[in-house]
Amino acid sequence: MAMIINKRNCILNSRNKNGCSNCPNACQHYIGVNGRLANVGVPTNYSQVTVNTSPVREGQEKAYGIVDRYVETFKRIYDASADNIKSLYLFSVETGTGKTTTAAALLNEYVIADYLGALKAGKQPTQSPAYFLDVNAWQTLYNGFNRSNIPQDVAERYSRPYYEMMERAKYVPFAVLDDIGVRGASEAFRSDLHTIINHRVTNGLPTVYTSNIPIEELETVFDRRLYDRVRDKKQCAVIAFEGESLRGKRYFDAN
């Protein structure tokens, strides 16, 4: 049976010159992109949001000016001669300012850019181009298998997805690490998070971090060496969202 799609809700609608209204019901691109988006870990509420459709855009105009320029750099994915895509650090002290929504939108944009860029270059699109790691949910798994006197089978139910998520976050071409300011975490858990970040920074893999602590305070969460690498202005741009203490400070160039 042919797949029936809701063409009005197709995430590729704005990329299609004539929109998706004339697409066949069994559209291979709809299936290809949405199949990839379904496997990147983005929370369901954000699964179809893009930078243009983000409800955050109107209230965070200054931040989204940089976000728009950053998305343009995704054209470099299949250009071996281009500079590496930078990482982003999305920060605000207050919750509810749109950091997570924006990070999810950027991840969705990357998946789309990877898919369309591969087709344009005559290559096979990456099967797993991106991954969204909810650090709080990941920490819950860690706590689940580190409780006292926990049965082995129960511990494995927590530990197996924990380490699978860790490996995906380390190696995927583009990642979101949502809420990395884990002050209340154990030293062992912070070490695992450190491992993910260090691997991505070392290998030049673009990462979008969200946090409620200023980037300058990462040294108190991790260590000086990792802090220095994450904050490298040549590799990571900081975007401050309204409602926090960095308002008015100079934004780094995301290009």
SVG drawing of the C-alpha trace seen along z (x, -y; Angstrom):
<svg xmlns="http://www.w3.org/2000/svg" viewBox="-3 -45 47 55">
<polyline fill="none" stroke="black" stroke-width="0.4" points="0.0,0.0 1.3,-3.4 2.2,-5.7 -0.2,-8.6 1.5,-11.7 0.2,-14.9 1.8,-17.3 1.0,-20.4 3.1,-19.1 6.0,-17.9 9.2,-19.3 10.6,-19.7 7.7,-21.9 9.7,-25.1 12.6,-23.5 10.4,-22.5 10.1,-25.2 6.4,-24.4 5.7,-23.1 4.8,-19.5 1.2,-19.7 2.1,-18.2 4.3,-15.4 3.3,-11.8 1.8,-10.1 4.7,-7.7 7.3,-10.5 10.8,-9.0 12.2,-12.2 9.5,-12.5 10.2,-8.9 14.0,-9.4 14.1,-12.5 11.4,-11.6 12.9,-8.1 16.1,-9.8 14.4,-12.4 12.6,-9.6 15.8,-8.1 17.8,-11.1 16.4,-11.3 14.6,-14.7 11.7,-15.0 8.4,-14.4 7.2,-18.0 10.2,-19.3 10.4,-16.6 9.1,-18.8 10.3,-22.3 12.8,-24.1 14.6,-27.4 11.9,-29.2 8.9,-27.6 10.4,-27.9 8.0,-29.6 11.1,-31.0 12.1,-33.2 9.9,-36.1 11.0,-36.6 14.7,-35.9 15.4,-38.0 19.0,-38.8 19.9,-35.2 18.1,-34.0 20.0,-36.4 23.1,-34.3 21.2,-31.0 20.1,-31.8 23.8,-32.4 24.8,-29.3 22.3,-27.1 23.9,-28.5 27.1,-26.9 25.5,-23.4 26.1,-23.8 29.7,-22.8 28.7,-19.2 29.7,-17.8 32.3,-20.4 35.7,-18.9 37.5,-22.2 35.3,-24.3 36.0,-25.2 34.6,-22.9 31.1,-23.7 31.4,-25.4 29.8,-24.3 27.3,-26.5 26.8,-27.1 23.2,-28.2 23.0,-29.9 20.5,-31.5 20.2,-31.5 16.4,-31.4 14.5,-28.4 11.9,-28.6 13.9,-30.9 13.9,-28.5 17.3,-27.0 16.1,-23.4 13.6,-24.3 16.3,-26.1 18.8,-23.2 16.2,-20.7 15.4,-23.0 19.1,-23.1 19.4,-19.4 16.4,-19.0 18.0,-21.5 21.2,-19.5 19.4,-16.3 17.6,-18.0 20.8,-19.7 22.7,-16.4 20.0,-14.6 19.6,-17.3 23.3,-18.0 24.0,-14.3 21.5,-14.1 23.0,-17.3 26.5,-15.8 25.4,-12.5 26.1,-10.6 24.1,-8.4 22.7,-10.4 24.1,-9.6 21.8,-7.1 22.5,-8.5 23.6,-12.1 22.7,-13.5 21.7,-12.7 19.9,-14.6 21.2,-13.7 19.0,-14.8 21.7,-14.9 19.1,-14.9 17.4,-11.8 20.8,-10.2 21.7,-10.9 18.5,-9.2 19.6,-6.1 23.0,-6.3 21.4,-6.7 19.2,-3.7 22.0,-1.2 24.1,-2.7 21.6,-2.2 22.6,0.0 21.5,3.7 19.9,3.4 19.3,6.8 21.6,7.4 18.8,7.7 17.3,4.4 20.8,2.7 21.2,3.9 17.9,2.4 19.4,-1.0 23.0,-0.5 22.5,0.9 20.7,-2.2 23.0,-4.5 26.1,-3.2 24.4,-3.0 23.4,-6.7 27.0,-7.6 28.5,-5.9 26.0,-7.6 26.7,-11.0 30.4,-10.5 30.6,-9.6 27.6,-11.0 28.5,-13.8 26.3,-16.4 25.0,-16.3 22.9,-18.3 23.9,-17.9 20.9,-19.4 21.6,-20.9 25.2,-20.1 25.4,-22.1 25.1,-19.0 26.4,-20.4 24.7,-17.8 26.1,-14.8 28.6,-12.3 32.2,-12.5 31.8,-9.3 28.9,-10.6 30.6,-13.9 33.6,-11.9 31.4,-10.1 30.0,-13.4 33.5,-14.7 34.4,-11.8 31.7,-12.6 32.6,-16.3 36.3,-15.7 36.0,-13.2 33.8,-15.6 36.0,-18.6 39.2,-16.6 37.7,-15.3 36.1,-18.6 32.5,-17.3 30.0,-20.1 28.0,-20.1 25.2,-22.3 25.3,-22.6 22.5,-24.1 23.2,-25.2 21.9,-27.4 25.5,-28.3 27.8,-30.8 30.5,-29.1 33.1,-30.6 31.8,-28.5 32.3,-25.2 35.6,-25.0 33.9,-24.4 31.8,-21.6 34.5,-19.8 38.2,-20.9 40.3,-23.7 41.5,-21.8 38.0,-20.9 36.7,-24.3 39.4,-25.9 38.6,-23.6 34.8,-24.1 35.1,-27.9 37.6,-28.2 36.2,-31.2 37.4,-29.8 35.4,-26.6 32.4,-27.5 30.1,-30.4 28.1,-31.5 24.5,-32.6 22.9,-34.3 19.1,-34.1 17.2,-36.9 16.5,-36.8 20.0,-35.9 23.2,-37.7 25.1,-37.7 22.5,-40.1 24.3,-42.9 27.7,-41.1 29.3,-40.7 28.1,-37.7 30.7,-35.5 30.7,-35.0 29.0,-31.8 30.3,-31.8"/>
</svg>
